[in-house]
Amino acid sequence: MKEVFQKQSTAFDTRLSKLEILNPLNTLRRGYNVAYQGEQLVSSIKHIQSSLPLTLHLHDGQVTSEVQTVSEKQSLALKGEPIDDE
């Protein structure tokens, strides 16, 4: 009986860990955000209209800002180091 309980407990813990990884709030805590313009989710610069405010949802609140410029994707650099383009 103890062995069955231990196996089920381990399986439960494994599933719980997987759910924690997929939790959108945990993704936001890692520094990501979700952007909206009005009610429209922004997933591309093609969806951004410079006449509408942009709302960023972060793990601890939201920021509403004015769009000044929109530009195509360029190389992403972390701490000043260039990253090779794919």
N, C-alpha and C positions, 0 to 999 in steps of 0.2 A: 504494500500500500504506500509506503514512504517513497519507494522508487517511482511509482506511477505519478505521485504528487510532484516529485522533483522534476521529472521529465516535462510534465505539463507546466510547471512553474518556469522552467527554462524556456520552453516554447513561447509562453506568454511574454516573458522578458524580451525575447528576440523580436517578436512582433511589435511590442511597445517601442523598442529602439528604432525599428524601421519607420513606424508612424511619426516618431519625433523628428527623424531626418526629413520626412516629407511635409511636416507642419509648416505652412506658409509664414507663420509668425516667427519661427526660428530662422527662416530664410531672411526675413527683414532684420532680425537681430544681428545677422552676419554682415550687414551693411548694404543690402540690396534695398530697392524701393519699388513701388508700383506707381506709375504715372498715369494721370487722367487729364483730359481736356474736356470739361463739361462732364458728361456721362460716358464718354468714349475712352476706353482703355488705349493708351498709347504704346504700341509695340514696334513702331517704326517712325523715322523722321517724316515719312510721307503722310502720317496722320496728324502732324502738328500744324496748327493754324496760328500764325503770329498775332492775330487779333484777339485770341482767347487766352486767358490765364492757364498756366500749367500747374496742376496740383500733384505733389509728390507725397505718397503715403509711406511713412517710415515706421519702425517698430514702436516709437514712443509718441507719435503725433503726425501732423502733416504740415507741409509747406506749400503755400500758393505763391507763384512767381509769374513775372512777365517774361515772355519769350522775346529775346532780343535778336538772336541769330540762330539759324539752323544750318548745319554743314554735314556733308557726307562723312562716312566713316574714314578715320585715319588710323595709323598705328597707335596702339595703346601702349603707354609707357608707365611703368611703376617706379616711383622714386627716381625719376630722371633717367632710367635705363630703357633704351629702345627695345621693342619686341619685334622679332622678324614677322613680316606679313606672311600669311599662308599662301 
